Amino acid sequence: MNGQLKHDSLTAEQVESFNQNGFLIIDIGLDDATIDSAISDMEIAIEEERDGRALWPGIRIQDGWKHSDAIKNIALNASAFDALAQLFARTPLAFQTLNFPVGTQQKAHSDTIHFNSMPSGFMAGVWVALEDVSLDNGALVYYPGSHKWPEYNMQDVGMGIGYDNYKHYESFIEARIAESNISPFYAELKKGQALIWHANLVHGGSKPRMANKTRFSQVTHYYFKGCKYYTPMNSTPDNIAWRQPTWIDEKETLSDKLVRMAKQQAKKLVKRF
Ligand SMILES: O=C(O)CCC(=O)C(=O)O
């Protein structure tokens, strides 16, 4: 991300609300052309993957920014960077994009099980609606204030590390939600709006009320400068699974960029004919 970051783009009330609730909804000024291109790049990627099948809840495109300028531009959106810089008082570093064509129905979790930092908590997600989102097409669901809970890991759950035990983590979080009496909120965002979540905010994807409706959306994950990064799900106190993230704004060589653009154009042409 080039250019100077602003540290005053949010009001004091917005910062306070983020600190209290663990999320903030903002407008990040995306233009329709960028959103439309991101969707059309997603459609190409999905077509390659789905092999005639209907769209299914778990489908997602990971790191589409490597192939799509529009997805990359959303990940590097200046308003999102300014807001994150102000909220965390460090320089944000985008490291992963996920694009979803339909509601995910993902169970409630905190991103701190997947991504954390030392010092802890310097991670955030920015979830962008690429079309209007409602309960009909499966809104993001979140639990305000849950970012103040402990950062639960596999040792808290009483299980060994690794994805095989992730379902036990999900049940553990479900039980914490039930005890907490926190009511779920649903992010019914308008196209172009963004929801910033704190790494420890419990969130997931609600079940769409209507089948076969798209819910084009993108989440970008950010770490912050000056930390070490790791994967709690695969870590024990004695053996930390460190991450070496690839930052999204790392420069591409000109030849790589030309090859990538040529491939993108070829795919668009194949799709058209
Ligand atoms: O988009 C959704 O429905 C949920 C996404 C989510 O939970 C995540 O990306 O961590």
The ligand as a Tripos MOL2 file, in Angstrom:
@<TRIPOS>MOLECULE
LIG
   10     9     1     0     0
SMALL
NO_CHARGES

@<TRIPOS>ATOM
      1 O1        -18.9460  -14.5870    4.8700 O.co2     1 LIG1
      2 C1        -19.4070  -15.3300    5.7260 C.2       1 LIG1
      3 O2        -20.5590  -15.7860    5.6570 O.co2     1 LIG1
      4 C2        -18.5640  -15.7240    6.9230 C.3       1 LIG1
      5 C3        -17.1170  -15.4990    6.6530 C.3       1 LIG1
      6 C4        -16.2610  -15.8480    7.7930 C.2       1 LIG1
      7 O3        -16.7180  -16.2650    8.8290 O.2       1 LIG1
      8 C5        -14.8210  -15.6720    7.6910 C.2       1 LIG1
      9 O4        -14.3230  -15.3430    6.6000 O.co2     1 LIG1
     10 O5        -14.1040  -15.8700    8.7000 O.co2     1 LIG1
@<TRIPOS>BOND
     1     1     2 2
     2     2     3 1
     3     2     4 1
     4     4     5 1
     5     5     6 1
     6     6     7 2
     7     6     8 1
     8     8     9 2
     9     8    10 1
@<TRIPOS>SUBSTRUCTURE
     1 LIG1         1 GROUP 0 **** ****
